[in-house]
Amino acid sequence: MNHTDPRIDAYIVKSAPFAIPILEYLRSIVHAACPDVKETMKWSFPHFEYNGSILCSMASFKQHCAFSFWLATRLSDPNGLLASDTEKTSMGHLGRITSLESLPAEEHLTGFVTEAMELIDKGVKIKNAGGVVKEKKELVIPDYLLEALEENPQAKTYFNAFSQSGKKEYVMWLEEAKTETTRMKRVETAIEWIGEGKSRNWKYERK
């Protein structure tokens, strides 16, 4: 495979035994379908980039793996293989992956990667990329924030205890980032603050 990142090799090796073959398989699928893909680490988990844009990402946890497409909402899915509801997308667009058998067929995975490449080539952009959908009444937490919280149990506990408005303040701050670099820095800062039980605007609160 070309354009590999040794940090992803290390990430896979450190993953739970059940996750290693899953991550290696998904990685091989992406490289086979997109020879020009470049690997990188964002928000502490593996991402794959194509032509300067995020193509997809994968992550492993204690009991499952996750795989997401940045432009998932624009992918055609005639077989209904991509998760669409909030609970499932929080675990990736392929749902909760616990074994190779729980993954869609290779041809379907390859098809998703190929179509995602075509969308990038066409310059397709989605403001709330990665399947994030903003609704007036229901707050949807971005996948990248959920994944980062999974990596920090203390921050996850505090975040879940926040009020709806408290969570919304962080989500809006992250979504307003104009560049990927800015968003990544904000995610790191957010996790640090949340892990300390601080609100988004804690600096301006009366003591």
C-alpha positions, 0 to 999 in steps of 0.5 A: 500500500502506498501513502501509509502512515506508521501512526496507523500501523501503531494504532492497529497493533494497539487495538483489541485483538478482535479489532485488528483484522477488521481494521486491516481489512478496511484499510486494504479495501480503501487502498485497493479502491483508491490507490492515491489515498493518503493516511493520517491521524485526526482526533486520535483515530485513522483517517484517509484523505483523497485529493486534499479532502477526507474520504473516510475514517475508522476507529476501534473501541473496546467492543466494536469498530467504526467506519465512516464516510465524510460525504455519507449523506451524498452516497447512494445506498440502494441496499440500505447498508449505511446507518442513517439514524443518530444512534447508529451513526454515532458508531460509524456509518456501517453501524457497530462492527464486531467482526469481519462477518458484520461488514457489508460485502467487499463489492459494496464497500469498494463501491462506497469508496469509489463513489466518495472519490467521485464526489470529491472529484466533483468538488461536492461539499457538505457543510455538516460533513460526515453525516452530521445533521442539524435539526431545530429541536434535536441536537445531533452530536458530530461523529468526530466529537463522539469518537473523541469522547470515547477516547476520554471516559471522564470527558464523556461522563461530563459531556453526557451530564451537560444540559442540552444547551451546554452540549449545543454550545460545544457543537456549534463552536466546532461546527463553525470552524472554517478549516479542518485544522481549526476544527481539529484544534478545537476538538482537542481543546474541547475534550480538555475543557469537558474533561475538567467539567467546564462549559464552552464559555467557562472563562466568562462565567461568574465565579 
